[in-house]
């Protein structure tokens, strides 16, 4: 389709398009929001696990809790998730549900007692180690919404801005997608010099947008814990992290395009354009955790843990595709791809907790977690992108304190009931934010086996915004979505 391309134009687009094709500060924050997984028992407790120990959750959270194991243990935790999406797009509101099943975590701990007689209140009594796999973030969602485009903010406005950004004659436009818009008569030159472009479409059109996201973040954790005199427990974890994120954004726009014929008379044609944006992000990284739990008396436990940043190396493949038929009813289909490599450092996290045990009837536990999201750091081989992204991270995000509380009580022998609550601090500098989890569950022990169940309901006012393209005056049609989630998890475990 394209008649010529000059190397100068290709070089310009290659260095500039990835910058506006994606807001990397949004991705950096998304991938920094990963949280440690937990068994169903600790999910029911609101995730307040830092000072408890003795559960496979210690593999993924405070590794000092591994020091409390007196037997080897294996468990796995599948879950069922429901996303309830409420979306507002161009004054049209829709409600949709998305369901999916996941494996939250799976792990094993090996108990290694150290032979010792006499005094068991001092010295190292056991060395326990384990390996676990955990999902730390889920991206699965699927939503559709539609509405009418007005105020000259349709796909042709986006393509004309892109063409004006290149500032070359049509034959030399480097972007395949932009040239496809010109070839299909969505845009045209404004002046005789052929370097300034205008949209040809009418101001009113219909848009239908489907957004499908999938993938996850996960960790493989190698953890160890020491029991020192049944009073002090120490632990450390090496985590190998990965990112697998895919997003498919399909925009369909239908309307009228107005083209002058050879005699200068306006002719009106229908158009039906599909503009598809794909994000494929893959990454790997490493992180570390250290922790301690102090048990000064039987009734009290105090826990602290520190999680280093995860240092990621990420490859992002962003692509755009425009397909439609031109005014002569011939198919037009063009694609641009923009691979980009970068390094990401997520925030350091500090956790503290305290627990109070009520004889052998149950316990109360509380947790606090500190995260400074303004400390996210982005690095690549493009200094301009680095400066823009890190400035946005520093100006948009801040530190946050998260709280969680839980309780467990034994109803009868081997049968427990649990409840919990979590409140998440506001990580945004200029956005109202509220997010809370309400949780509950049951547990049953029979011989060397156990089964735990938990339900978590998330209530929030977080508005996620989506748009298929951005305009210089920020009038692009955007969808605002609030998602409430319900998670049901089951843990099956065995001691040996």
C-alpha positions in Angstrom: 0.0 0.0 0.0 2.7 2.5 1.0 4.6 3.9 -2.0 7.8 5.1 -0.3 9.5 5.4 3.0 12.5 7.5 3.9 14.9 6.4 6.6 14.8 9.8 8.4 11.0 9.4 8.9 11.4 5.8 10.2 14.1 6.9 12.7 11.9 9.7 14.0 8.9 7.4 14.6 11.0 4.6 16.0 12.2 6.9 18.8 9.0 8.8 19.5 6.0 6.5 19.1 6.7 4.1 22.0 6.6 7.1 24.3 3.0 8.0 23.5 1.9 4.5 22.7 1.9 3.6 26.3 2.0 5.4 29.7 4.7 3.4 31.4 4.0 4.9 34.8 0.6 3.2 34.7 2.3 -0.2 34.0 5.0 0.5 36.6 2.3 1.1 39.3 0.2 -1.9 38.1 3.1 -4.3 38.5 4.1 -2.8 41.8 0.7 -3.5 43.3 1.4 -7.3 43.7 0.6 -8.7 47.1 1.7 -11.9 48.7 -0.6 -14.9 48.4 -2.0 -16.7 51.5 -3.7 -19.9 52.3 -7.5 -19.9 52.8 -6.9 -19.8 56.6 -5.1 -16.5 56.5 -7.3 -15.1 53.7 -10.2 -15.5 56.2 -8.1 -13.6 58.7 -7.8 -10.6 56.5 -4.2 -11.5 55.6 -2.9 -10.5 59.0 -0.1 -13.0 59.1 3.1 -11.3 60.0 3.2 -12.4 63.7 1.4 -15.8 63.5 3.6 -18.4 61.7 3.1 -22.1 61.6 1.2 -21.9 58.3 2.3 -22.4 54.6 1.5 -18.6 54.2 4.9 -18.1 55.9 6.5 -19.3 52.6 5.1 -16.2 50.9 4.9 -13.7 53.7 7.1 -13.6 56.9 9.5 -16.5 56.5 10.2 -16.5 60.3 6.9 -18.3 60.6 8.5 -21.4 59.1 10.5 -21.8 62.3 7.3 -22.7 64.2 6.7 -25.9 62.1 7.0 -29.1 64.1 6.2 -31.4 61.2 6.7 -31.3 57.4 3.7 -30.0 55.5 2.2 -29.7 52.0 -0.8 -27.6 50.8 -2.3 -26.1 47.8 -5.0 -23.4 47.4 -7.2 -23.0 44.4 -9.7 -20.1 44.2 -12.8 -18.9 42.3 -13.0 -15.2 41.5 -15.9 -13.0 40.3 -15.4 -9.5 39.0 -18.5 -7.3 39.0 -17.8 -4.5 36.5 -19.8 -1.3 36.4 -18.7 0.8 33.4 -19.6 4.3 32.2 -18.7 5.1 28.6 -20.0 8.1 26.7 -23.0 8.5 29.0 -23.9 4.8 28.7 -23.7 2.5 31.7 -23.2 -1.2 31.6 -22.8 -4.0 34.2 -20.9 -7.2 33.5 -19.5 -10.2 35.5 -16.3 -12.1 34.8 -15.6 -15.4 36.5 -12.3 -17.3 36.6 -10.6 -20.1 38.5 -6.9 -19.9 39.7 -4.3 -21.7 41.6 -3.4 -19.1 44.3 -0.5 -21.0 45.8 1.1 -24.4 46.4 4.0 -25.2 48.7 5.9 -27.6 50.9 7.9 -27.2 54.1 10.4 -29.7 55.5 10.9 -29.9 59.2 14.5 -30.5 60.3 14.9 -30.8 64.1 18.3 -30.4 65.5 19.1 -33.1 68.0 19.3 -31.6 71.5 18.6 -32.8 75.0 18.1 -31.0 78.2 17.4 -27.2 77.9 15.0 -26.4 75.1 14.7 -22.7 75.9 18.0 -21.7 74.2 19.9 -22.5 71.1 18.7 -23.5 67.7 16.1 -26.2 68.0 15.1 -26.7 64.3 15.9 -25.6 60.8 13.0 -25.7 58.4 13.0 -24.9 54.7 10.5 -24.9 52.0 9.6 -24.0 48.4 6.4 -22.5 47.2 4.7 -21.1 44.1 2.3 -18.1 44.5 0.2 -15.8 42.3 0.7 -12.3 43.5 -1.5 -10.4 41.0 -4.3 -11.4 38.6 -5.2 -9.5 35.4 -8.2 -11.5 34.1 -11.1 -9.4 33.0 -13.4 -9.0 30.0 -15.7 -6.0 29.5 -17.7 -4.5 26.6 -19.2 -1.0 26.4 -20.5 1.3 23.7 -21.6 4.9 23.1 -21.7 7.8 20.7 -18.6 9.9 19.9 -19.1 13.7 19.8 -17.1 16.9 19.9 -14.6 15.7 17.2 -12.9 13.1 19.3 -13.2 10.0 17.1 -10.5 7.8 15.6 -9.9 10.2 12.6 -9.0 13.0 15.1 -6.4 10.7 16.6 -5.0 9.7 13.2 -4.8 13.3 12.0 -2.8 14.3 15.1 -0.4 11.4 14.5 0.1 12.5 10.9 0.7 16.1 12.0 3.2 14.8 14.5 5.2 13.3 11.7 4.9 16.4 9.6 5.6 14.7 6.2 3.8 14.2 3.0 1.4 11.2 2.9 3.8 9.0 0.8 6.4 9.4 3.5 4.3 8.7 6.6 6.2 6.1 8.6 3.3 4.7 10.6 1.4 2.0 8.8 -1.7 2.7 10.8 -1.6 6.4 10.2 -1.1 5.9 6.5 -4.0 3.4 6.4 -6.3 6.2 7.8 -5.1 8.5 5.0 -5.5 5.8 2.3 -9.0 4.9 3.5 -10.1 8.6 3.5 -10.5 9.0 7.2 -8.0 11.9 7.1 -6.6 14.2 4.3 -4.1 17.0 3.9 -5.3 20.5 4.9 -2.9 22.6 2.8 -1.2 22.5 -0.6 2.2 21.6 1.0 0.7 18.3 2.1 2.2 18.2 5.5 -0.8 19.3 7.6 -3.8 16.9 8.1 -7.4 17.1 9.1 -10.1 14.5 9.9 -12.7 13.9 7.2 -15.3 12.1 9.3 -18.5 13.6 10.6 -18.4 14.7 14.3 -20.9 12.0 15.4 -20.1 8.3 15.3 -20.8 5.2 17.2 -18.1 3.4 19.1 -18.1 -0.1 20.6 -15.1 -1.0 22.8 -14.1 -4.5 24.1 -11.3 -4.8 26.6 -9.9 -8.2 27.4 -7.0 -8.6 29.9 -5.4 -11.8 31.2 -2.2 -13.0 32.8 -0.7 -12.8 36.3 2.3 -12.0 38.4 3.8 -14.9 40.3 6.7 -15.9 42.6 8.7 -19.0 43.2 9.9 -18.7 46.8 12.7 -20.5 48.5 12.3 -19.9 52.2 14.0 -21.0 55.5 13.2 -20.5 59.1 15.0 -21.1 62.5 13.5 -21.8 65.9 15.7 -20.4 68.6 14.7 -21.6 72.1 11.0 -21.6 71.2 11.1 -17.8 71.8 12.7 -16.3 68.7 12.1 -17.3 65.1 14.1 -16.0 62.2 13.6 -16.5 58.5 14.7 -15.5 55.0 13.3 -15.9 51.4 14.7 -15.7 47.9 11.9 -15.0 45.4 12.1 -15.5 41.7 9.3 -13.3 40.2 7.7 -13.2 36.8 5.2 -11.1 34.9 2.8 -12.3 32.2 0.4 -9.6 31.1 -1.7 -9.4 28.0 -4.3 -6.8 27.0 -6.4 -6.8 23.8 -8.3 -3.5 23.2 -10.8 -3.7 20.2 -12.4 -0.4 19.2 -15.1 -0.5 16.5 -16.2 2.9 15.2 -19.0 3.4 12.6 -19.9 6.7 11.0 -19.7 8.8 7.9 -16.7 10.2 6.1 -17.0 13.2 3.8 -14.7 13.2 0.7 -14.6 15.7 -2.1 -14.8 14.2 -5.6 -12.8 15.4 -8.6 -15.2 18.3 -9.2 -15.0 19.5 -5.6 -18.4 18.2 -4.5 -18.7 16.6 -1.1 -19.6 12.9 -1.2 -20.6 11.0 1.9 -19.5 7.4 2.6 -20.1 5.0 5.4 -17.1 3.6 7.2 -16.7 0.8 9.7 -13.3 0.8 11.3 -11.6 -1.6 13.7 -8.7 -0.2 15.7 -7.0 -2.9 17.8 -4.4 -2.2 20.4 -2.4 -5.2 21.9 -0.1 -5.2 24.9 2.1 -8.2 25.6 4.3 -7.8 28.6 6.7 -10.4 29.8 9.2 -10.0 32.7 11.3 -11.7 35.3 12.9 -10.5 38.5 14.2 -11.3 41.9 13.4 -10.2 45.5 14.3 -11.0 49.1 12.5 -11.2 52.4 13.7 -11.3 55.9 11.7 -11.6 59.1 11.5 -12.3 62.8 8.8 -13.4 65.3 9.3 -13.0 69.0 7.2 -15.0 71.5 8.1 -13.5 74.9 5.2 -15.4 76.6 2.8 -18.0 75.3 0.0 -15.4 74.8 1.8 -12.8 72.7 3.7 -12.9 69.4 5.3 -9.9 67.8 6.4 -10.1 64.1 8.4 -7.9 61.7 9.3 -8.5 58.1 11.0 -6.6 55.3 10.5 -7.2 51.6 13.0 -5.7 49.3 12.0 -4.2 45.9 11.5 -6.7 43.1 14.0 -5.9 40.4 12.4 -6.7 37.1 13.7 -6.9 33.6 10.7 -6.4 31.3 10.0 -6.7 27.5 6.9 -4.9 26.4 5.5 -5.5 22.9 2.8 -2.9 21.9 1.1 -3.1 18.6 -1.7 -1.3 16.7 -3.8 -2.4 13.8 -6.4 -0.5 11.7 -8.7 -2.4 9.4 -11.6 -1.1 7.3 -12.7 -0.7 3.7 -11.9 2.4 1.6 -14.4 4.5 -0.3 -14.0 2.0 -3.2 -14.9 -0.9 -0.9 -11.4 -2.3 -1.0 -10.0 -3.8 2.2 -7.4 -1.8 4.1 -5.4 -3.5 6.9 -2.2 -2.1 8.4 -0.2 -2.8 11.6 2.5 -1.1 13.6 4.6 -2.8 16.3 6.7 -1.1 19.0 8.8 -3.5 21.2 10.4 -1.8 24.2 12.7 -3.2 27.0 13.0 -1.6 30.4 13.9 -2.3 34.0 11.5 -1.8 36.9 12.2 -1.5 40.7 9.1 -1.9 42.8 8.7 -0.3 46.3 10.2 -1.7 49.5 7.6 -3.0 51.9 7.8 -3.1 55.7 5.3 -5.3 57.7 4.6 -5.4 61.4 2.1 -7.5 63.4 1.0 -8.6 66.9 -1.1 -11.6 68.0 -2.8 -12.5 71.3 -3.7 -16.1 72.0 -6.6 -17.0 74.2 -5.5 -20.3 75.8 -6.1 -23.0 73.2 -9.5 -21.5 72.2 -8.3 -19.1 69.5 -6.5 -15.8 68.9 -6.7 -12.2 67.7 -4.2 -10.8 65.3 -3.4 -7.4 63.7 -1.1 -6.3 60.9 0.2 -3.0 59.4 2.0 -2.7 56.1 4.0 0.3 54.8 4.6 0.9 51.1 6.1 4.0 49.4 4.9 3.9 45.8 6.7 7.1 44.9 9.8 5.0 45.2 9.0 3.0 42.1 11.9 3.4 39.6 11.8 2.9 35.8 14.9 2.6 33.7 15.5 2.0 30.0 17.8 3.0 27.2 15.6 6.0 26.4 16.5 8.8 28.8 13.5 10.9 27.7 11.1 8.1 28.6 12.9 7.5 31.9 12.7 11.1 32.9 9.0 11.4 32.0 8.0 8.2 33.6 9.9 8.7 36.9 8.6 12.3 37.2 5.0 11.0 36.7 5.6 8.3 39.4 6.9 10.8 41.9 4.1 13.3 41.3 1.1 10.9 41.1 1.9 8.3 43.9 2.8 8.4 47.6 3.3 6.2 50.6 0.4 4.1 51.9 -0.4 2.3 55.2 -2.5 -0.8 55.0 -4.2 -2.4 58.1 -5.7 -5.8 58.6 -7.3 -7.6 61.6 -8.4 -11.2 62.1 -9.7 -13.6 64.7 -9.9 -17.4 64.9 -12.0 -19.3 67.5 -12.4 -23.0 68.0 -16.1 -23.9 68.1 -15.5 -27.6 68.9 -12.5 -29.9 68.6 -10.8 -29.5 65.2 -13.4 -27.1 63.9 -12.6 -23.4 63.6 -14.4 -20.2 62.6 -12.5 -17.1 61.3 -13.2 -13.5 60.3 -11.1 -10.6 59.1 -11.0 -7.1 57.8 -8.4 -5.2 55.7 -8.2 -1.5 54.9 -5.9 -0.3 52.1 -4.2 3.1 52.3 -4.4 5.7 49.5 -1.4 5.4 47.2 -2.5 8.4 45.0 -1.6 12.0 45.6 -4.6 13.6 44.0 -7.2 10.9 43.7 -9.9 9.9 46.2 -9.3 6.2 47.1 -11.0 3.7 49.3 -10.7 0.0 49.3 -11.7 -2.6 52.0 -11.8 -6.3 52.3 -14.3 -8.2 54.4 -13.5 -11.9 54.9 -14.6 -15.0 56.8 -14.1 -18.7 56.7 -14.1 -22.1 58.4 -11.4 -24.8 59.0 -11.5 -28.5 59.9 -8.6 -30.8 61.1 -8.9 -34.5 60.7 -5.8 -36.6 61.6 -2.8 -35.4 59.6 -5.0 -33.6 57.1 -6.9 -30.3 57.0 -9.2 -28.3 54.8 -9.8 -24.5 55.1 -12.3 -22.3 53.2 -12.5 -18.5 52.9 -14.6 -15.8 51.2 -13.2 -12.3 50.6 -15.4 -9.5 49.4 -13.7 -6.3 48.2 -15.5 -3.0 48.3 -13.9 0.0 46.7 -14.4 3.3 44.8 -11.4 2.8 42.5 -12.2 4.1 39.0 -10.1 2.6 36.4 -10.0 4.6 33.1 -9.6 3.1 29.7 -9.2 4.8 26.3 -8.2 3.4 22.9 -6.2 6.5 22.0 -5.3 9.9 23.4 -5.8 13.3 22.0 -3.7 16.5 22.6 -6.7 18.3 24.2 -7.5 15.2 26.4 -11.1 14.9 24.9 -10.7 11.2 23.9 -13.6 9.0 24.8 -12.8 7.3 28.0 -14.5 4.5 29.9 -14.6 4.6 33.7 -14.9 1.3 35.4 -15.4 0.2 39.0 -14.8 -3.4 39.8 -16.0 -5.2 42.9 -14.4 -8.6 43.4 -15.5 -11.7 45.4 -12.9 -14.4 46.0 -13.6 -17.9 47.3 -10.5 -20.0 48.2 -10.0 -23.6 49.5 -6.8 -24.9 51.0 -6.1 -28.7 51.2 -3.2 -29.7 53.3 -1.4 -32.6 54.9 1.3 -33.0 57.6 3.9 -35.8 57.5 
